[in-house]
Amino acid sequence: MQGPINRMDNPIVRKKEMKWLKSIGAKGIKVDFFGGDKQETIRLYEQILSDANDYGLMVIFHGCTLPRGWEVLYPNYVGSEAVLASENIYFSQHFCDEEAVNTSTHPFIRNTVGCMEYGGCFMNRRMSRDNKRGNTRKTTDAFQLATTVLFQNPIQNFALTPNNLDDAPAICIDYLRQVPTTWDETQFIDGYPGKSVVMARRHGEKWYVAGVTASKTAQTFELSLPMFSKGDVVTVYSDGKDREPEMKQVKISNPKKVKITAQGDGGFVIVK
């Protein structure tokens, strides 16, 4: 059961709840669900942000409208869902089947408007806490790693379960420990909505180039990556022939023609 409920729409109750949350050491809240975009509802978003800021709480909105520039006004605002996000993969096999298409679409539409708290990156092959039942994920592990770069939100929530510490590939867990969630530069590299997407993002001096394909068969990308130089040694996370993730070091021979293959519903990440 979702809860607690009826805590955020009443200013007296809201402030009492936030004071208690601060007292127990909470750092943030995820507020769900907002019905519509009426003026009083938009005001409620800002009232929640303002009060939470007074108590040192960060805020993520879920089941909500598109972000409205709140990151400029409220330093404690850290993201909005405003999309049919990863929870639908748990609820329906249909969304598992369409995950690659949706992932190849969101960077062109929803995430161009503002930050998008998708809550993705599944290491479970089955959509249950024990990884043994429920809907079946169709995408590869390398595809999942790519979503951490393709989807932008100041705080990324990964859909991990305790068993992943034992049953997920070690290279994936190590990658998730170090991938940034804030970026200094973004470049679109290649793709077409609903078919594939390749994007490059820079954090400090480190570049992450991530791509996925919605094709059901292997797809080879030939990319022009001006952020790389001839002779650079990069780390590549990609799909092996058996669709299992692999990590290898690759020397760039021609940054204008970097070839990499993703399996069907697969992906890759290149890190420099």
PyMOL commands that set and color helices and strands:
alter all, ss='L'
color gray80, all
select helices_A, chain A and resi 11-23+39-54+70-73+87-91+93-97+99-103+110-113+141-150+164-167+170-178
alter helices_A, ss='H'
color red, helices_A
select strands_A, chain A and resi 28-31+58-61+77-80+185-192+196-203+206-213+219-223+233-239+245-251+258-262+267-271
alter strands_A, ss='S'
color yellow, strands_A
deselect
rebuild
show_as cartoon
